C-alpha cells in the first residue's frame, strides 16, 4: 500500500499534491476553453447543420445550464463529498462533449450543449473548492493565481485552437478534443486525490433547487434576449422578469426554512463574503463587456482580422496573468490581501476610462497600453475574491462559498454583456443615422455588429460612418464600465482584513481548521 502524506504549509508541497493540481488545471482549462473554441467553429457548424435562426441557443443553452447548476454542485460537494461531485461533473461534461460531436442537427447540438453545461458548472466550482480543501488559506493565493493564469491562457488560445482544429480536423473535433484531456484529469483525480469522506443525513432541498434554477434561468434569458430577440419592454421580457423575481423571492423565503438549504443565507452575515460577492459580480460585468467589445473595435475601427483581434487582446490578458500570479504570491508570503481589491478597483476604473477615450485615430500601441491597465486591475481581483470568500466561511460551507462566488461572477458577465451591448447598439444606430442617413439606418437595423466581410462591402461613406459609430458605441460602453467599476473600489474599502493563517493550527477567523486532506503518494 502506498504511503500517504498530509498537505501542509511547511516547505514544498508533496509531488502528489502537485499532480492533483495539474488535474485541476486541466479541468479548469476544459471549462474555460470550450466556449472559446466552439465560438470559432460556429460558422462551419451552421454551414453543415443549418438552423441559423437557433444559433444563439448553442451558447445560451450551455450558459444557462452552467449558471443554474453551479450552486447545486457546490452544495452537493458539501453534503456528499467533494471528490465524488467533481468526478461526476467531469463525466457529465465528457458525455456532453461526445454527444455534441455526434450531433446531426441543430436541435440535438443545443440539447447536448446543455448537458455539457451541466458538467461545466461542477468543474469550475469543484476546482476552487478542492483547492480550498487541499491548501490552507495562507497558501491558496499562489495556486488560485495559477488558475487565473489558466483562464487567461484559455481566452488567448481558445480562438486560435478553435480555428486550427476546425480547419484541419473538422468542427466535430472542437468537442472531441475534450475527451482525452478530460480522461487524463479523471484518471489523475481518481488515483491520487483522497479527501475525508462525508455523508449528510439531510435530503436534497429539491424545492430550493427548482426555485433557484427558475430564477437564474429567467435572469439569464432576460439578459440574453433583451434588446435582441425581444424589445426590453416586450411582454415576453416582462413575463420573464416577473417569473425571475417571484422565483428568487420565493427561494430566499424558503432558504430560511429548509433543513439543508442549497444556499445557506447565514454565509451572507459575513461582511467580507458579501463584499466579495459584489466585487465578483462587478468584475464579471466589466471583464466580459471589455472582451466582447474590444475585438469589435479592433476589427471595425483599427482594421484587424478576426484572428489578429484575438491576439491584440494579449496586453490585457497578459497583464491579468502576471498581476494575478504576483497577487497570489504576495498574499501567500504576507498573509494580507486587502490592498489588491483596492488597487484592482482603481486600475479597473482608470483602464475603462482610458478605453472610453479611444476613437478612430487611436493606435494599436495606445489601445494596448489601455488594455494592459484594465488587465492589471482584473488580475488583482480575479482570484482574490475567491480566496477571501472561502476564508470568510466555515469549512463545511466551502463548496457553497465557491459556487456562490462563481455564480455571482457569471451573472455579472450576463448583465455586463446585455447592458453594455444595449448601450452600444443604441449608440451605433444613432450615429449611423446621423452620419449616413437612411442608408446608415438600414445597415444597422438588424444588427449593430457587422462582420469583416459585410464591412468591406459597404460604400466608403457608410464604412467611415460605421467606424465612427463603433468608436462612439464603445466609448459609451466603456464609460459605463468605468462608472460601474467604482462600486468595486467602494466595496474594497470596507473589506475587513483578517490575516490568512498558515495552516491547521492557526485557522482563519470564523473558519474551521483546514481539513487533513490526504493524497496518495505517487
C-alpha positions as CSV (number, residue, x, y, z in Angstrom):
1,X,0.0,0.0,0.0
2,X,1.3,3.4,-1.0
3,X,2.3,5.8,1.7
4,X,0.1,8.8,2.5
5,X,1.1,12.3,3.1
6,X,-0.8,15.2,4.6
7,X,-0.8,18.6,2.9
8,X,0.9,21.2,5.0
9,X,2.2,24.7,4.6
10,X,5.6,23.9,5.7
11,X,8.2,23.6,2.9
12,X,7.4,22.3,-0.6
13,X,4.1,20.7,-1.4
14,X,4.3,16.9,-1.9
15,X,4.6,15.7,-5.5
16,X,1.2,14.0,-5.2
17,X,-0.5,17.4,-4.4
18,X,1.1,18.9,-7.4
19,X,-0.3,16.0,-9.6
20,X,-3.8,16.8,-8.2
21,X,-3.3,20.5,-9.0
22,X,-2.3,19.6,-12.6
23,X,-5.5,17.7,-12.9
24,X,-7.5,20.7,-11.6
25,X,-5.8,23.0,-14.0
26,X,-6.7,20.6,-16.9
27,X,-10.4,20.6,-15.7
28,X,-10.3,24.5,-15.4
29,X,-8.9,24.6,-18.9
30,X,-11.7,22.4,-20.2
31,X,-14.4,24.6,-18.7
32,X,-12.9,27.9,-19.9
33,X,-11.6,26.7,-23.3
34,X,-14.8,25.1,-24.6
35,X,-16.8,28.2,-25.4
36,X,-13.8,29.9,-27.0
37,X,-13.1,27.0,-29.3
38,X,-16.8,26.5,-30.2
39,X,-17.3,30.2,-31.0
40,X,-14.7,30.0,-33.7
41,X,-16.2,26.8,-35.1
42,X,-19.8,28.1,-35.2
43,X,-19.8,29.4,-38.9
44,X,-18.7,25.9,-40.0
45,X,-21.2,24.2,-37.8
46,X,-24.1,26.3,-39.2
47,X,-22.9,25.6,-42.7
48,X,-23.2,21.8,-42.1
49,X,-26.2,21.5,-39.8
50,X,-28.2,24.6,-40.8
51,X,-30.6,26.2,-38.3
52,X,-29.1,29.6,-38.3
53,X,-32.1,31.0,-36.5
54,X,-31.2,28.8,-33.5
55,X,-27.5,29.7,-33.5
56,X,-27.6,31.8,-30.3
57,X,-29.0,28.8,-28.4
58,X,-25.8,26.8,-28.9
59,X,-24.2,29.3,-26.5
60,X,-27.2,30.2,-24.4
61,X,-28.1,26.6,-23.7
62,X,-24.6,25.9,-22.3
63,X,-24.6,29.2,-20.3
64,X,-28.0,28.5,-18.8
65,X,-27.1,25.0,-17.7
66,X,-23.8,26.2,-16.3
67,X,-25.3,29.0,-14.3
68,X,-28.2,27.0,-13.0
69,X,-26.2,24.0,-11.9
70,X,-23.3,26.0,-10.3
71,X,-24.8,26.4,-6.8
72,X,-26.2,22.9,-6.8
73,X,-22.8,21.3,-7.5
74,X,-21.3,23.4,-4.6
75,X,-24.0,22.1,-2.2
76,X,-23.7,18.5,-3.3
77,X,-19.9,18.7,-2.7
78,X,-20.5,20.0,0.8
79,X,-23.1,17.3,1.6
80,X,-21.8,14.2,-0.1
81,X,-18.1,14.8,-0.6
82,X,-16.0,17.0,-3.0
83,X,-14.3,14.2,-4.9
84,X,-17.5,12.4,-6.0
85,X,-19.2,15.6,-7.1
86,X,-16.1,16.7,-9.0
87,X,-15.7,13.3,-10.8
88,X,-19.4,13.3,-11.7
89,X,-19.2,16.7,-13.2
90,X,-16.2,15.7,-15.4
91,X,-18.1,12.6,-16.6
92,X,-21.2,14.6,-17.4
93,X,-19.1,17.2,-19.3
94,X,-17.3,14.5,-21.3
95,X,-20.6,12.8,-22.2
96,X,-22.0,16.1,-23.3
97,X,-18.8,16.7,-25.4
98,X,-19.0,13.3,-27.1
99,X,-22.7,13.7,-27.9
100,X,-22.2,17.3,-29.2
101,X,-19.5,16.0,-31.5
102,X,-22.0,13.4,-32.9
103,X,-24.9,15.8,-33.3
104,X,-26.8,15.5,-36.6
105,X,-28.9,18.7,-36.4
106,X,-29.0,22.0,-34.5
107,X,-31.7,20.8,-32.1
108,X,-29.5,17.9,-31.0
109,X,-26.5,20.1,-30.7
110,X,-28.3,22.6,-28.4
111,X,-29.6,19.8,-26.2
112,X,-26.1,18.1,-25.9
113,X,-24.5,21.5,-25.2
114,X,-26.9,21.9,-22.3
115,X,-25.7,18.5,-20.9
116,X,-22.1,19.8,-21.4
117,X,-23.0,23.0,-19.5
118,X,-24.4,20.9,-16.5
119,X,-21.0,19.3,-16.2
120,X,-19.1,22.6,-16.7
121,X,-20.9,24.2,-13.7
122,X,-19.4,21.5,-11.5
123,X,-15.9,21.8,-13.0
124,X,-15.4,25.4,-12.0
125,X,-16.8,25.0,-8.5
126,X,-15.0,21.7,-7.9
127,X,-11.6,23.1,-8.8
128,X,-11.9,26.0,-6.4
129,X,-13.5,24.0,-3.6
130,X,-10.9,21.2,-3.8
131,X,-8.1,23.8,-3.6
132,X,-9.9,25.1,-0.5
133,X,-9.8,21.6,1.0
134,X,-6.3,20.8,0.0
135,X,-4.5,24.0,0.6
136,X,-4.6,26.0,3.8
137,X,-5.7,29.7,3.5
138,X,-2.2,31.1,3.6
139,X,-1.1,29.0,0.6
140,X,-4.2,29.3,-1.6
141,X,-3.3,32.7,-3.1
142,X,-0.5,31.4,-5.4
143,X,-2.5,28.3,-6.5
144,X,-5.6,30.3,-7.3
145,X,-3.4,32.8,-9.1
146,X,-2.2,29.8,-11.3
147,X,-5.9,29.1,-12.0
148,X,-6.4,32.7,-13.1
149,X,-3.4,32.2,-15.4
150,X,-5.1,29.2,-16.9
151,X,-8.3,31.3,-17.5
152,X,-6.2,33.9,-19.3
153,X,-4.4,31.3,-21.4
154,X,-7.8,29.8,-22.4
155,X,-9.0,33.3,-23.5
156,X,-5.9,33.8,-25.6
157,X,-5.5,30.4,-27.1
158,X,-9.2,29.4,-27.5
159,X,-9.9,31.2,-30.8
160,X,-6.6,30.1,-32.3
161,X,-7.0,26.5,-31.2
162,X,-10.6,26.5,-32.4
163,X,-9.7,27.8,-35.8
164,X,-6.8,25.4,-36.3
165,X,-9.0,22.4,-35.2
166,X,-11.9,23.4,-37.4
167,X,-9.7,24.0,-40.5
168,X,-7.7,20.8,-40.2
169,X,-9.9,18.2,-38.4
170,X,-13.4,19.5,-38.8
171,X,-15.8,21.1,-36.3
172,X,-16.7,17.9,-34.5
173,X,-13.2,17.8,-33.1
174,X,-13.9,21.1,-31.3
175,X,-15.9,18.8,-29.0
176,X,-13.9,15.6,-29.2
177,X,-10.7,17.3,-28.1
178,X,-12.2,17.5,-24.6
179,X,-12.3,13.7,-24.3
180,X,-8.5,12.9,-24.0
181,X,-7.9,15.9,-21.7
182,X,-10.9,15.1,-19.6
183,X,-9.8,11.4,-19.4
184,X,-6.4,12.5,-18.0
185,X,-8.0,14.7,-15.4
186,X,-10.4,12.0,-14.4
187,X,-7.6,9.4,-14.1
188,X,-5.4,11.6,-12.0
189,X,-8.1,12.8,-9.6
190,X,-9.4,9.2,-9.2
191,X,-6.0,7.7,-8.5
192,X,-4.4,10.4,-6.3
193,X,-7.0,12.6,-4.6
194,X,-8.3,11.3,-1.2
195,X,-10.4,13.8,0.8
196,X,-12.2,13.0,4.1
197,X,-15.4,11.1,3.3
198,X,-18.6,12.8,4.3
199,X,-22.3,11.8,4.1
200,X,-25.1,14.1,5.1
201,X,-28.2,12.6,6.6
202,X,-30.3,15.5,5.3
203,X,-32.0,15.2,2.0
204,X,-31.5,17.5,-1.0
205,X,-33.5,20.7,-1.0
206,X,-35.5,20.0,-4.2
207,X,-37.8,23.0,-3.8
208,X,-34.9,25.3,-3.3
209,X,-33.1,23.8,-6.4
210,X,-36.2,24.3,-8.6
211,X,-36.8,27.9,-7.4
212,X,-33.2,28.9,-7.8
213,X,-33.0,27.2,-11.3
214,X,-36.1,29.0,-12.5
215,X,-34.8,32.4,-11.1
216,X,-31.4,32.1,-12.6
217,X,-32.8,30.8,-15.9
218,X,-35.2,33.8,-16.1
219,X,-32.4,36.3,-15.4
220,X,-30.0,34.8,-18.0
221,X,-32.8,34.7,-20.6
222,X,-33.7,38.4,-19.9
223,X,-30.1,39.5,-20.3
224,X,-29.7,37.3,-23.4
225,X,-32.9,38.1,-25.2
226,X,-33.5,41.7,-24.1
227,X,-32.8,44.2,-26.9
228,X,-32.0,41.5,-29.4
229,X,-34.7,38.8,-29.8
230,X,-37.3,40.9,-28.0
231,X,-37.6,44.5,-27.1
232,X,-36.8,45.4,-23.4
233,X,-40.4,46.5,-22.9
234,X,-42.0,43.5,-24.7
235,X,-44.5,41.2,-22.9
236,X,-42.1,38.2,-23.1
237,X,-39.3,40.1,-21.3
238,X,-41.7,41.4,-18.7
239,X,-43.0,37.9,-18.1
240,X,-39.5,36.6,-17.6
241,X,-38.7,39.4,-15.2
242,X,-41.8,38.7,-13.2
243,X,-41.1,35.0,-13.1
244,X,-37.5,35.5,-12.1
245,X,-38.3,38.0,-9.3
246,X,-41.1,35.8,-7.9
247,X,-38.8,32.6,-8.0
248,X,-35.9,34.4,-6.3
249,X,-38.1,35.9,-3.6
250,X,-39.6,32.5,-3.0
251,X,-36.2,31.0,-2.9
252,X,-34.9,33.4,-0.3
253,X,-38.0,32.8,1.8
254,X,-37.7,29.0,1.6
255,X,-34.0,29.0,2.4
256,X,-34.8,30.3,5.9
257,X,-36.9,27.2,6.5
258,X,-35.2,24.4,4.6
259,X,-33.5,21.7,6.6
260,X,-30.4,21.7,4.3
261,X,-30.7,24.9,2.2
262,X,-29.0,25.0,-1.2
263,X,-27.6,28.4,-0.4
264,X,-27.4,28.9,3.4
265,X,-28.2,32.6,3.9
266,X,-26.1,32.7,7.1
267,X,-22.9,32.9,4.9
268,X,-24.0,36.4,3.9
269,X,-23.7,37.5,7.5
270,X,-20.0,37.7,6.9
271,X,-19.3,41.2,5.7
272,X,-16.3,40.0,3.7
273,X,-18.2,37.3,1.9
274,X,-21.0,39.7,0.9
275,X,-18.5,42.3,-0.3
276,X,-16.6,39.6,-2.4
277,X,-19.9,38.6,-4.0
278,X,-20.5,42.2,-5.0
279,X,-16.9,42.6,-6.3
280,X,-17.1,39.3,-8.2
281,X,-20.4,40.4,-9.9
282,X,-18.9,43.8,-11.0
283,X,-15.6,42.1,-12.1
284,X,-17.6,39.7,-14.4
285,X,-19.7,42.7,-15.6
286,X,-16.7,44.7,-16.7
287,X,-14.4,41.9,-17.9
288,X,-16.8,40.2,-20.2
289,X,-18.1,43.5,-21.5
290,X,-14.5,44.5,-22.3
291,X,-13.6,41.2,-24.0
292,X,-16.8,41.4,-26.1
293,X,-16.4,45.0,-27.5
294,X,-12.6,45.3,-27.8
295,X,-12.3,42.8,-30.7
296,X,-15.2,44.5,-32.4
297,X,-13.5,47.9,-32.1
298,X,-10.2,46.4,-33.3
299,X,-11.9,44.8,-36.4
300,X,-14.2,47.7,-37.3
301,X,-12.0,50.7,-36.5
302,X,-8.4,49.5,-36.4
303,X,-8.8,47.1,-39.4
304,X,-7.6,43.9,-37.6
305,X,-8.6,40.5,-38.8
306,X,-10.7,38.2,-36.6
307,X,-7.7,36.2,-35.7
308,X,-5.5,39.2,-35.1
309,X,-8.1,40.9,-32.9
310,X,-7.8,37.9,-30.6
311,X,-4.0,38.3,-30.5
312,X,-4.4,42.1,-29.9
313,X,-6.1,41.2,-26.6
314,X,-2.7,39.9,-25.4
315,X,-1.8,43.1,-23.4
316,X,-5.0,42.8,-21.3
317,X,-4.8,39.1,-20.8
318,X,-1.0,39.1,-20.3
319,X,-1.3,41.8,-17.6
320,X,-4.1,39.9,-16.0
321,X,-2.0,36.7,-15.9
322,X,1.1,38.5,-14.4
323,X,-0.7,40.5,-11.8
324,X,-2.8,37.5,-10.7
325,X,0.4,35.5,-10.2
326,X,2.0,38.3,-8.3
327,X,-1.0,38.9,-6.1
328,X,-1.2,35.2,-5.2
329,X,2.5,35.1,-4.4
330,X,2.4,38.3,-2.2
331,X,-0.7,37.1,-0.4
332,X,0.9,33.7,0.3
333,X,4.1,35.4,1.6
334,X,2.4,38.1,3.7
335,X,-1.0,36.7,4.5
336,X,-2.5,40.0,3.7
337,X,-4.8,40.8,0.8
338,X,-6.9,44.0,1.2
339,X,-4.6,46.1,-0.9
340,X,-5.3,44.1,-4.0
341,X,-9.1,44.7,-4.3
342,X,-8.4,48.4,-3.7
343,X,-5.6,48.6,-6.3
344,X,-7.7,46.4,-8.7
345,X,-10.7,48.7,-8.3
346,X,-8.6,51.8,-9.1
347,X,-6.8,50.2,-12.1
348,X,-10.1,49.0,-13.5
349,X,-11.7,52.4,-13.2
350,X,-8.7,54.1,-14.8
351,X,-8.4,51.5,-17.5
352,X,-12.0,51.5,-18.5
353,X,-12.0,55.3,-18.6
354,X,-8.9,55.2,-20.9
355,X,-10.6,52.7,-23.2
356,X,-13.6,55.1,-23.4
357,X,-11.2,57.7,-24.9
358,X,-10.4,55.6,-27.9
359,X,-11.6,57.0,-31.3
360,X,-11.0,56.3,-35.0
361,X,-7.4,57.7,-34.7
362,X,-6.2,55.6,-31.7
363,X,-3.2,53.5,-32.5
364,X,-2.9,49.8,-31.6
365,X,0.0,50.6,-29.2
366,X,-2.1,53.2,-27.3
367,X,-5.1,50.8,-27.1
368,X,-2.7,48.1,-26.0
369,X,-1.5,50.2,-23.1
370,X,-5.0,51.0,-22.1
371,X,-5.9,47.3,-22.2
372,X,-2.9,46.4,-20.0
373,X,-4.2,48.8,-17.3
374,X,-7.6,47.1,-17.3
375,X,-6.0,43.6,-17.3
376,X,-3.8,44.5,-14.3
377,X,-6.9,45.6,-12.4
378,X,-8.7,42.3,-13.3
379,X,-5.6,40.3,-12.2
380,X,-5.8,41.9,-8.8
381,X,-9.4,40.8,-8.4
382,X,-10.0,37.5,-10.2
383,X,-8.8,35.0,-7.6
384,X,-8.5,37.3,-4.5
385,X,-12.3,37.4,-4.5
386,X,-12.5,33.6,-4.3
387,X,-9.7,33.4,-1.7
388,X,-11.4,36.0,0.7
389,X,-14.8,34.4,0.2
390,X,-13.5,31.0,1.1
391,X,-11.6,32.4,4.1
392,X,-14.8,34.1,5.4
393,X,-16.9,30.9,5.9
394,X,-16.7,27.7,7.8
395,X,-15.1,24.7,6.1
396,X,-18.5,22.9,5.9
397,X,-19.7,25.7,3.6
398,X,-16.6,25.8,1.4
399,X,-18.4,24.4,-1.7
400,X,-21.4,26.8,-1.3
401,X,-18.9,29.7,-0.9
402,X,-17.0,28.7,-4.0
403,X,-20.2,28.1,-6.1
404,X,-21.8,31.4,-4.9
405,X,-18.7,33.4,-5.9
406,X,-18.6,31.7,-9.3
407,X,-22.3,32.3,-9.8
408,X,-22.2,36.0,-9.0
409,X,-19.4,36.4,-11.5
410,X,-21.3,34.5,-14.1
411,X,-24.5,36.6,-13.6
412,X,-22.3,39.7,-13.7
413,X,-21.0,38.7,-17.1
414,X,-24.5,38.2,-18.4
415,X,-25.7,41.6,-17.2
416,X,-22.5,43.2,-18.5
417,X,-22.8,41.9,-22.0
418,X,-26.6,42.7,-22.0
419,X,-26.5,46.2,-20.6
420,X,-23.2,47.4,-22.3
421,X,-24.5,45.7,-25.5
422,X,-27.8,47.6,-25.4
423,X,-26.0,50.9,-24.9
424,X,-23.5,50.1,-27.7
425,X,-26.2,49.1,-30.2
426,X,-28.3,52.2,-29.4
427,X,-25.4,54.5,-29.9
428,X,-24.2,52.8,-33.1
429,X,-27.6,53.1,-34.7
430,X,-28.0,56.8,-33.7
431,X,-24.5,57.7,-35.1
432,X,-25.2,55.8,-38.3
433,X,-28.4,57.6,-38.8
434,X,-26.7,60.9,-38.2
435,X,-23.8,60.3,-40.5
436,X,-25.2,58.1,-43.2
437,X,-28.9,59.0,-43.1
438,X,-31.4,56.3,-44.3
439,X,-28.6,54.1,-45.7
440,X,-26.9,54.0,-42.3
441,X,-30.2,53.2,-40.5
442,X,-30.9,50.4,-42.9
443,X,-27.4,48.9,-42.5
444,X,-27.7,48.6,-38.7
445,X,-31.4,48.0,-38.5
446,X,-31.0,44.2,-37.9
447,X,-27.6,44.2,-36.1
448,X,-25.2,46.9,-34.9
449,X,-22.3,44.4,-35.2
450,X,-21.1,43.8,-38.7
451,X,-18.6,41.1,-39.6
452,X,-15.4,41.9,-41.6
453,X,-17.0,40.7,-44.9
454,X,-20.1,42.8,-44.5
455,X,-18.0,45.8,-43.6
456,X,-15.9,45.5,-46.7
457,X,-19.0,45.5,-48.9
458,X,-20.2,48.9,-47.6
459,X,-19.7,52.1,-49.6
460,X,-16.8,54.2,-48.4
461,X,-19.1,56.8,-46.9
462,X,-21.1,54.2,-45.0
463,X,-17.9,52.4,-43.9
464,X,-16.4,55.6,-42.4
465,X,-19.7,56.3,-40.7
466,X,-19.7,52.8,-39.2
467,X,-16.2,53.3,-37.9
468,X,-17.2,56.5,-36.1
469,X,-20.4,54.8,-34.9
470,X,-18.5,51.8,-33.4
471,X,-16.0,54.2,-31.8
472,X,-18.9,56.2,-30.2
473,X,-20.6,53.0,-29.1
474,X,-17.5,51.6,-27.4
475,X,-17.0,55.0,-25.8
476,X,-20.4,54.8,-24.2
477,X,-20.0,51.1,-23.2
478,X,-16.5,51.6,-21.6
479,X,-17.6,54.8,-19.8
480,X,-20.4,52.8,-18.3
481,X,-17.9,50.1,-17.3
482,X,-15.7,52.7,-15.6
483,X,-18.7,54.1,-13.6
484,X,-19.8,50.6,-12.6
485,X,-16.2,49.7,-11.5
486,X,-16.4,52.5,-8.8
487,X,-18.6,50.0,-6.9
488,X,-15.5,47.6,-6.7
489,X,-13.4,50.3,-5.1
490,X,-16.1,51.3,-2.6
491,X,-16.7,47.7,-1.6
492,X,-12.9,47.0,-1.3
493,X,-12.5,49.9,1.1
494,X,-15.0,48.2,3.5
495,X,-13.2,44.8,3.5
496,X,-12.0,43.8,6.9
497,X,-8.6,42.3,6.6
498,X,-8.5,39.0,8.5
499,X,-4.9,37.8,8.0
500,X,-4.7,34.4,6.4
501,X,-3.3,31.8,8.7
502,X,-0.6,29.4,7.9
503,X,-2.2,26.1,8.5
504,X,-4.4,23.8,10.5
505,X,-3.1,25.0,13.9
506,X,-4.0,28.6,13.1
507,X,-7.3,28.7,11.3
508,X,-8.7,31.9,9.7
509,X,-11.0,33.9,11.9
510,X,-14.5,32.4,11.9
511,X,-13.5,29.4,10.0
512,X,-12.8,25.7,10.8
513,X,-9.2,24.4,10.6
514,X,-8.2,23.2,7.1
515,X,-9.0,19.5,6.9
516,X,-6.3,17.0,6.8
517,X,-6.7,16.2,3.1
518,X,-4.8,13.2,2.3
519,X,-3.4,12.4,-1.1
520,X,-1.8,9.2,-2.2
521,X,1.9,9.5,-2.8
522,X,3.0,8.8,-6.4
